[in-house]
């Protein structure tokens, strides 16, 4: 359902989807592979370009709710089992867009990132954002998954993605060192357990 993707035409979602292979194994964690690492790097560069473009042209004031630097842990980069706001926002943004593109392939992929977005861990997102995310997920087989995609769920995802993207480009507006190509690429590899 590519017509539902956020920033379709600016971010090459199909390229990322086509290059990510997921091997599901009964009773075991899935195995992930990227077909072409140059294509993944291209995706990361295009994602960064999109953020920079929005950051440089945004005219609205940066509100606290769309400014992760003002949230509880601010610019702290996390550590141990905790991930920073730029990473969790980026990952949920990517995973929800991929889920809109291919629900069957991605519906069970990002349980841990979803827990952060639900407000169930340190470095969790603020309540206004986690409340929006709660509308999108259900708990099945001891894992969080995105609800079946009906018109209401798709609408709720699009509203949520708009907020998340605004948080992402505002981080770049405030501090251009956030969400550089290398960190975007590192976060993608980390999400899928790749080195």
C-alpha positions as CSV (number, residue, x, y, z in Angstrom):
1,X,0.0,0.0,0.0
2,X,2.6,2.5,-1.1
3,X,0.1,5.3,-1.4
4,X,-0.2,5.4,2.4
5,X,3.6,5.8,3.0
6,X,4.8,8.9,4.7
7,X,7.1,10.9,2.5
8,X,6.6,8.5,-0.4
9,X,8.6,9.8,-3.4
10,X,11.1,11.5,-1.0
11,X,12.3,8.4,0.9
12,X,12.9,5.2,-1.2
13,X,10.8,2.9,0.9
14,X,10.5,0.2,-1.8
15,X,14.3,0.1,-2.1
16,X,14.6,-0.7,1.6
17,X,11.9,-3.2,1.5
18,X,13.2,-5.0,-1.6
19,X,16.7,-5.2,0.0
20,X,15.6,-6.6,3.3
21,X,15.2,-10.4,3.4
22,X,13.5,-11.9,6.4
23,X,13.7,-15.6,7.0
24,X,11.0,-16.7,9.4
25,X,11.8,-19.9,11.4
26,X,9.2,-21.8,13.5
27,X,9.9,-21.3,17.2
28,X,13.0,-19.2,16.6
29,X,13.8,-15.5,16.0
30,X,13.8,-14.4,12.3
31,X,17.0,-14.1,10.4
32,X,17.6,-10.8,8.5
33,X,19.8,-10.0,5.6
34,X,20.4,-7.1,3.3
35,X,20.8,-8.0,-0.4
36,X,22.7,-5.0,-1.4
37,X,24.6,-2.8,1.1
38,X,25.1,0.0,-1.4
39,X,21.3,0.3,-1.7
40,X,21.0,0.5,2.1
41,X,23.5,3.3,2.2
42,X,21.6,5.1,-0.6
43,X,18.4,4.7,1.4
44,X,20.2,6.3,4.5
45,X,21.5,9.2,2.4
46,X,18.1,9.9,0.9
47,X,16.5,9.7,4.4
48,X,19.0,12.2,5.7
49,X,18.5,14.5,2.7
50,X,14.7,14.4,3.3
51,X,15.3,15.3,7.0
52,X,17.7,18.2,6.1
53,X,15.2,19.5,3.5
54,X,12.4,19.6,6.0
55,X,14.6,21.0,8.7
56,X,15.9,23.8,6.5
57,X,12.4,24.8,5.2
58,X,10.3,24.5,8.3
59,X,8.8,27.8,9.4
60,X,6.8,26.8,12.4
61,X,8.0,27.2,16.0
62,X,9.4,24.1,17.6
63,X,7.0,23.0,20.4
64,X,8.2,21.0,23.4
65,X,6.0,18.0,22.3
66,X,7.8,17.9,19.0
67,X,11.3,18.5,20.5
68,X,12.8,15.3,21.9
69,X,15.7,17.4,23.3
70,X,13.2,18.8,25.8
71,X,12.0,15.3,26.8
72,X,13.1,13.6,30.0
73,X,16.5,12.4,28.8
74,X,17.1,15.1,26.1
75,X,20.2,14.7,24.1
76,X,21.6,11.7,26.0
77,X,22.5,9.0,23.6
78,X,21.4,6.0,25.8
79,X,23.6,3.1,26.8
80,X,23.3,-0.5,27.7
81,X,19.8,-1.7,26.9
82,X,18.5,1.9,26.4
83,X,18.4,3.7,23.0
84,X,18.2,7.4,22.5
85,X,15.2,9.3,21.2
86,X,16.7,9.9,17.7
87,X,17.2,6.1,17.4
88,X,13.8,5.0,18.7
89,X,11.9,7.6,16.7
90,X,13.8,6.7,13.5
91,X,13.2,3.0,14.0
92,X,9.5,3.3,14.6
93,X,9.2,5.6,11.7
94,X,10.9,3.1,9.4
95,X,9.1,0.1,10.8
96,X,5.6,1.6,10.5
97,X,6.3,2.7,6.9
98,X,7.5,-0.8,6.0
99,X,4.5,-2.3,7.7
100,X,2.2,-0.1,5.6
101,X,4.1,-1.3,2.5
102,X,4.0,-5.0,3.4
103,X,2.0,-5.9,6.5
104,X,2.6,-9.6,6.3
105,X,6.3,-9.2,6.1
106,X,6.7,-6.7,9.0
107,X,3.8,-7.1,11.4
108,X,5.9,-9.0,14.0
109,X,9.3,-7.5,13.5
110,X,9.9,-4.6,16.0
111,X,8.5,-5.6,19.4
112,X,11.2,-4.0,21.4
113,X,11.1,-0.7,19.7
114,X,7.3,-0.7,20.1
115,X,7.7,-1.2,23.8
116,X,9.7,2.1,24.0
117,X,7.0,3.9,21.9
118,X,4.3,2.6,24.2
119,X,6.0,4.2,27.2
120,X,7.1,0.9,28.8
121,X,10.8,1.6,29.3
122,X,13.3,4.2,30.2
123,X,13.8,6.6,27.3
124,X,10.1,6.0,26.4
125,X,8.3,8.6,24.4
126,X,6.1,11.2,26.2
127,X,2.5,10.4,26.9
128,X,0.9,12.4,24.1
129,X,2.9,10.3,21.6
130,X,2.7,7.0,23.4
131,X,-1.1,7.4,23.6
132,X,-1.3,7.7,19.8
133,X,0.9,4.7,19.4
134,X,-1.3,2.6,21.7
135,X,-4.1,2.9,19.1
136,X,-1.9,1.1,16.6
137,X,-0.8,-2.1,18.4
138,X,-2.1,-5.2,20.0
139,X,-0.4,-8.0,22.0
140,X,-0.4,-11.4,20.3
141,X,1.7,-14.4,21.2
142,X,3.6,-12.5,23.9
143,X,4.6,-9.8,21.3
144,X,3.4,-6.4,20.3
145,X,2.3,-6.2,16.7
146,X,0.6,-3.6,14.5
147,X,-3.2,-4.1,14.3
148,X,-4.7,-5.4,11.1
149,X,-4.6,-2.5,8.6
150,X,-8.1,-1.2,8.2
151,X,-9.0,2.4,7.2
152,X,-9.0,3.6,10.8
153,X,-5.6,2.0,11.7
154,X,-4.0,3.4,8.5
155,X,-5.3,6.9,9.3
156,X,-4.0,6.6,12.9
157,X,-0.6,5.4,11.6
158,X,-0.4,8.3,9.2
159,X,-1.2,10.8,12.0
160,X,1.4,9.2,14.2
161,X,4.0,9.1,11.5
162,X,3.5,12.9,10.9
163,X,4.3,13.6,14.5
164,X,7.3,11.3,14.6
165,X,8.7,12.8,11.5
166,X,8.3,16.3,12.9
167,X,10.2,15.2,16.0
168,X,13.0,13.8,13.7
169,X,13.4,16.9,11.5
170,X,13.2,19.2,14.5
171,X,16.1,17.3,16.1
172,X,18.1,18.1,12.9
173,X,16.9,21.8,13.0
174,X,18.2,22.1,16.5
175,X,21.4,20.2,16.1
176,X,22.6,19.0,12.7
177,X,24.8,16.3,14.2
178,X,21.6,14.2,14.9
179,X,20.6,11.5,12.4
180,X,23.7,11.6,10.2
181,X,23.9,9.0,7.4
182,X,26.3,6.8,9.4
183,X,24.1,6.7,12.5
184,X,21.0,6.0,10.4
185,X,22.7,3.1,8.7
186,X,24.0,1.8,12.1
187,X,20.5,2.0,13.6
188,X,19.1,0.0,10.7
189,X,21.7,-2.7,11.0
190,X,21.2,-2.8,14.8
191,X,17.4,-3.1,14.5
192,X,17.8,-6.2,12.3
193,X,20.7,-7.7,14.3
194,X,23.2,-7.3,11.5
195,X,26.8,-6.3,11.8
